[in-house]
Amino acid sequence: MRTLSAAASAQPECAICGVSPTVKSHIIPRALSLDLKRGEKHLVSGRLGQDGIRKLQNGRWSYKILCEMHEKHLGPADKYGVEFVRSIMSRDAKTGDFTIHNSQPHLLKKFILALIWRADAANKAEGLSSRLGPYDQLIRNCIFLGGDLNAPIYFLRPNLTADGTPLPITLEPTRVRMRDCNGWKLGFGNLDVMVKLDKKPWPKAWEAVDASLQTSVLVLDAEPSAIRDAPAYHPLIRQMKVFRA
């Protein structure tokens, strides 16, 4: 009986309710990961703190963070977010800045915050430190309990290149600095998402392009930029050893 109890206690428990068993939870939704393969056999992945590359069939996932009920709870937001991202990616890459309809801003915010929370929870399940601090509980309240959270969201179509060749990059939620504020960045190939998670004041004018509030979202289209001129990516490039930054 003691052996069975020890085995049971070793099973992963849901980070929200403590129930076992937990289920497979993708960090980036499987549907988007498959889109990003663009017909290739694998996604090529790099991760800060780990040298070399990994080949993934459909992105990174974890079996250690959510029970079936709480994973399904995020399903409607995941569905809406995948459709929203796909609608942006289907636009001509040379279209310049454009606006796109966002019928349910609250679902889009829930989708983006859930991606950030899942990534952090998966890292904690692997023994790494949380990067969310007090925002861990604030995001939980928002995505699982219907609470609200001031988290401005912005969409940008980057145009990174390597030796003149377009370089679409998928970036798991990563903590960054935004105009002297704390934030998070996600990458879906040729689409980046920036999220401000900080109580410091923010320019009032930016509300007009905040996708967490607006039903018509402005997507900014960046000018071409060599990845060697983007210092934020250099540590990852060096670890992947794909080319010199």
N, C-alpha and C positions, 0 to 999 in steps of 0.2 A: 504494500500500500504506500509506503514512503517513496518507493521508486516511481510509482505512478504519479504521485503528487509532485515529485521533483520534475518529472517530464512535463506534466501539465503546466507547472509554473514557468517552464522555459518557453512555452508557446507565446508568440507575439500577441499582444493585446491591442485592441483599438485605442488610438490616442484620444478619442473623444469619450467613449463610454466604458472602456476596459474589457469589452467582450472579446472572447476568442471563439472561432478562429478569425483571422483577418484574411482579406482577399487581395488579389492583384490590383494594384493601383498605378496607372501610368503617370509619370511626372509631366511629360508633354503628351496630350491625347494621342492614342494610337493612330487615329485617322489622319491627323496632321503629320505624324512621323512617316506614315506610308506615302503621303503626298510629297514629302520632302525628299524621298528616295529618288524621285524623278526617273523611274525605270531601272535604277541601279539595284544590285543585289543586296547591298547593305548601306546603312548610314555609317559614315566614318566619324567617330566621336573622340573628343579629347576632354580632359578634366583637369582643372587646376589641382596641383599637388600630386599628380600621377603622370609619369613619363610615358610617352608613346601614344598610340592610338588604339581604340577599340572599334570593332565592327558589330553593329547592332541591327537586328532584323526590324524592329519597330520602336526604337527608343528605350530609354531607361525606365524601369518600374520597380516597385517595392511591394513585397507581401506583408510588410510589418507595420502598416500605419492605420488602416481603416477596416472596420468590419463591413459586411455586405450591406447592411442598412445605411450606414453613413456614406459608403461609396456611391450607392444608388441615389442618396440625397443630393449629391452633386451632379447627377446625370443631366437634368434640364439645363443647368448652367453650362456644362461641358458641350452639350448639343448646340446651344445657342452660340457659344464662343467659337466652336469649330466652323459653323456656318458663316459667322461674321468674318473670321480670318480668311476663309476661302473666298468670300465675296471681294475682299480687298486684293488677294493674290491673283484673282482672275482678271483684274484690270491690266491694261497695257502698261508695261513697265516705263514707257516713255510719256505717260500721260501728264506728268507734272503733279502739282498739288491738286487734290480733289476732295469732295465731300461724299460721304456714304451714309445711308440710312441706318439708324441704330434704334430700333423700335423699343428695346427693353434695356436701357442703360444699367438698371440694377442687376440684371442677369449677366451683362458683360463684365461689370465690376466683380461680381461673385466668381465668374470664370477666371479672371486674371488673378484675383487674390487667392483662389483655390490652388492655382498652379504654383504660386509663390509658397503657400503654406505646405503643399505636398512635398515640394523640393526640400524645404527646410526639415520637415518631419522625417523624410527618408534619410537625410543626412544624419539626423539625430539617432535614428534607428541603427545606423552604421557606426555609431560611437563618436560622431563629430559634434562640434559645438553648434548651438543654434545661433543664427545671425539675425533673428527677428526680435530678440529681447521682449519687451512688453507688448510688441505688436503680435506676438504669437497668440495671446489670448484675445486681443481685439479682433484679429482676423477670424479666429474660431467663432466668436460671437456673431460676426457678420455673415459668415458663409454657412453656419450650421444652426444658428438660433434666430436669424432674421434681424440682427442688430445692424446699426449703421456705422460707417467708418468713413471719415474724410480721407480719400485716397485718390487724388487726381491722376488720370490715366491719359497718356498721349501716344499716338501712333505715328511712326516714321518709316518710310520706305528707304532704307540705306542703299547705297550703290557701291559696295566694297569690291575691289578688284585685286588680283594678284598677277603681276606681270601683264596687265591689260585685260585679263580674263575675268569676267564676273565671278564673284565668290559668295554664293549664298551660304549663310552661316545660321545654324540653329543654336541658340544659346539658352541653356537652362537658366531659371531665375538666378540672377547674380546681383549682389549688393553693389551700388554705385553712388557717386555723389552727383547731385543735380543742383546747380546754382547755389552751392554751399548748404544744401539740404541732403538728407539721406533719402535714398530711393532704391528701386530695383529695376533691372533691365532684363527683358526676355527677347529672344530672337527666333523668328519663324522663317528661316531662309532670307528672302528679301523683304522682310517686315520686322521692325523692332517695336517693342512696347516699353514705355517708360512709366514707372509708377512712383509717385512721391509718397513716402511714409515718414512724415516728419511734422511736428507741430509748429515749426517756424513759418512765418508769414510767406505768402506766395503772391506774385503780381495778380491783381484783380482781373486784368485783361486776359489772363490765361484761362479763366473759366470758360471762355467762348470756345476753346478747343479741348476741354476736359471731357473725354468720352464717358466718364462715370456720371456725367450730368446731362449731356447733350443727346438729342435724338438725331442730330445731323452732325456727324463727326468729320473733322478736317484731318485728312491724311497728308502729311508733308512728304514731299519727294526730294531726297537729297541729291546733290551733285556727285558725280563719280569721285571716289576717293580710294587711293591705294591702301591696302591693309597695313603696309609698312608705316603709313602716316597716322595710324590709329593705335597709340600706345597701350590702350586698355587691352588689346588683344595680344600684345607681344609675349607676356608670360605663357599664355596658352600655346602660341605658335612654337615657342622654343621647346616646350614640353612635348608637343606632338611631333616635332622634328620633321615637319612637312616641307618648310622652306625657311630661309633666314629672314627674321624680322629686321 
